[in-house]
Structure formats: structure tokens, C-alpha cells
Amino acid sequence: MTVYKENPIIHEKVSPVFERSIAYLENLMVVVCDFTNGPMNVPDPPHSHPHEQITFVAKGELIFYRGEKEYHLAEGDVITIPPDVPHCIKNISNHVRLVDTFNPVRKDFLKQH
């Protein structure tokens, strides 16, 4: 498969157990996240941001915490996160791949590039 792109695709190792690849346009960002830290005993700390987010589970199984609710997600599932809603994950599988989309672009992800 050939991918045509004008903006660069950024690949980065954020930590020993988290890598991500970022592609973006002016108003839309896709981030492929690979986690290899499961199964986890406790979830990551919750975070929030002013961006709309849709997350697709491409691989693995996890618990997704959104606001006061928790969702058991597996490969093929999708979850939406409105702006400013605290959320986090607890991986059940050793390897979890999430495909996150953001609007607007997460400029905080681009600062180091």
C-alpha cells in the first residue's frame, strides 16, 4: 500500500511501553498508540483536554474510563470523548493499539518536533 502525504508522519517512543505515530492536517489529527504495559493493576491517571476525541481499538482489550463510567473495550470497538471530560485506560492485554482522532489538532503533541 502506498500512502500519499504532504505533512510528515511523526513516529516517537514516548516511554519504554508507549509508542505513537501521528498524522495531521490543519484541523484533524490521527494518532496510532501502541501500549505494551498490560495487563495493568491500576489505570493510568485521568487526563482531559479541550479536543474532541474518537478512539478505535485496533488491537487488544482494555477498560476505558470516561468521566464516572467505565467501558470494557475490545478489538473493533469505538468510544467518543467530548472535550474536557476526564478519561484514562487500564490495559487488560499485553499489547493494546488504539487509533485516536482529535479535533482540533493536539498542538501539544507537536511541540517537540
C-alpha positions in Angstrom: 0.0 0.0 0.0 1.2 3.5 -0.8 0.4 6.4 1.4 0.5 9.9 -0.1 1.1 12.7 2.4 2.1 16.3 2.5 2.6 16.6 6.2 5.2 14.4 7.8 4.1 11.4 9.8 5.8 11.6 13.2 6.9 8.3 14.9 8.0 8.6 18.6 8.8 6.4 21.5 7.2 8.3 24.4 8.3 5.7 27.0 9.6 2.1 27.1 5.9 0.9 27.0 4.3 3.5 24.8 4.9 4.5 21.1 2.8 6.6 18.8 2.6 7.7 15.2 1.0 11.0 14.4 -0.5 12.2 11.1 -2.3 15.5 10.9 -3.9 18.2 8.7 -4.9 21.7 9.7 -8.0 20.6 11.7 -7.7 16.9 12.2 -5.2 14.6 13.8 -4.9 10.8 13.9 -2.6 9.1 16.5 -1.8 5.4 16.5 -0.9 4.5 20.0 0.9 1.2 20.9 1.0 0.2 24.6 2.9 -2.8 25.8 2.3 -2.5 29.6 -0.6 -4.8 30.1 -2.2 -6.3 32.0 -2.2 -3.3 34.3 -3.2 -3.5 38.0 -4.5 0.1 38.1 -5.5 2.6 35.4 -3.3 5.4 34.1 -4.0 8.7 35.9 -7.1 10.5 34.3 -6.5 13.4 32.0 -8.6 15.8 29.9 -8.2 18.2 27.1 -10.3 20.7 25.1 -10.2 18.5 22.0 -13.0 16.2 20.7 -11.7 12.6 20.6 -12.8 9.4 19.0 -10.8 6.2 19.8 -10.9 3.0 17.8 -9.5 -0.2 19.4 -7.3 -1.8 16.7 -5.8 -4.5 18.9 -6.2 -5.8 22.4 -8.6 -5.4 25.3 -8.8 -2.6 27.9 -11.1 -0.8 30.4 -11.7 2.7 29.3 -12.7 5.2 32.0 -14.7 8.2 30.7 -16.0 10.6 33.4 -17.7 8.5 36.0 -18.3 5.5 33.7 -16.1 2.6 32.7 -16.3 0.6 29.5 -14.8 -2.8 28.6 -13.5 -2.4 25.1 -12.0 -4.9 22.7 -10.8 -5.0 19.1 -13.2 -3.2 16.8 -14.9 -1.1 19.5 -15.1 2.7 19.3 -15.6 5.3 22.0 -16.2 9.0 21.9 -14.8 11.5 24.4 -16.3 15.0 24.4 -14.0 18.0 25.2 -12.8 18.4 28.8 -14.1 15.0 30.0 -11.6 13.2 32.2 -10.6 9.8 30.8 -7.9 7.1 31.1 -7.3 3.4 30.4 -6.3 0.2 32.1 -4.9 -2.3 29.6 -6.0 -5.9 30.0 -4.0 -7.3 27.1 -0.2 -7.1 27.0 -0.4 -5.1 23.7 -3.1 -2.6 23.0 -3.2 -0.5 19.8 -5.6 2.5 19.8 -6.3 4.8 16.9 -7.2 8.2 18.3 -8.6 11.1 16.2 -8.6 14.6 17.5 -10.3 17.9 16.5 -8.7 20.4 16.7 -5.1 19.2 16.3 -3.3 18.4 19.5 -0.6 21.0 19.2 0.9 19.8 22.5 1.8 16.6 20.6 3.7 18.7 18.0 5.7 21.0 20.3 8.8 18.7 20.5 9.0 18.4 16.7 
